[in-house]
Amino acid sequence: MQSQPLSDIPAGETVRLVSIDGGRQLTRRLLSLGITPGAELQILHRRGQGVVIGRNGNRVALGRGIAEKLQAEKID
């Protein structure tokens, strides 16, 4: 399946995170929130250019810059 930036995926989709294309600090921050490569995430809704994702009952709002650095693939 083709991966694409999280910022391009519509609300309501469930995705699997493929990679984090950011620096060490961003990767650490996301890992501390439980957002790791291989994790299943739900795109709850869009906030302007950013997205709100859900994982294990937690919600995290990500700005456009971070959402563009997260590569994900849709889960059917």
N, C-alpha and C positions, 0 to 999 in steps of 0.2 A: 504494500500500500504506500502511497505517496505521502510523505510528511510535509507539513506546511506550518507557518508561524501560527501560534495560538491567536494572534490578533486577527487572523483571516477566517477563523472558524465561527460559524453562526451560533447564537445562543440555543440551548437545548440539546446540544450534541455531547456525547461522551467520547473522550479521547484518551489515548495512551501517550504519555510524554516520552519522546524519543531522545531528545538531547537538550542541553542548556548551552547556548552559544554565548556565554558571558564569561566574565572574569572569575577569579577565585572568590572574591567577596560576594558577588551575586549568587554564585553556586552555594556557598555556605549558608547564606541567608535563606535561600529557597529550601535547602536540605533541612534547616532547623524548623521550617514550616511543614515538613513532610512532603514537599514537592520534589520528587526524585525521578530520574529516568526510569521508565517502566511503570510508573504510577498511573492509575486511572483517575481522570479528572472529569468533572462535569462543568460545562460552560453554563453558568446560571443565567447571566445576562450581561449585556454590553453597557458600558458607561463611557459614552463618547468614543474615544479611540481605545480605551482600556477595556478590560473584562473582569468579571467577578467569577471566580471558580470555586467549586466545592469539592472537598475530599474528606471522607470520614466524618461528615457532619460539621465540618469547619468551612467557613467562607473566607476567601482571601481576594482582595481587590488588587489587581495588577495594572499599572499604567501601560501606555502604549509601548514605551521603550523596552520594558521588561517583557511584555507579551510578544513582541517581535523577536526576542532572543530565545523563545521557547519553541522548539520544533515538536509537533505532535501529529499523530495519525488518528483518524476517526475509527471508532470501534463499531462494527455493524451489530 
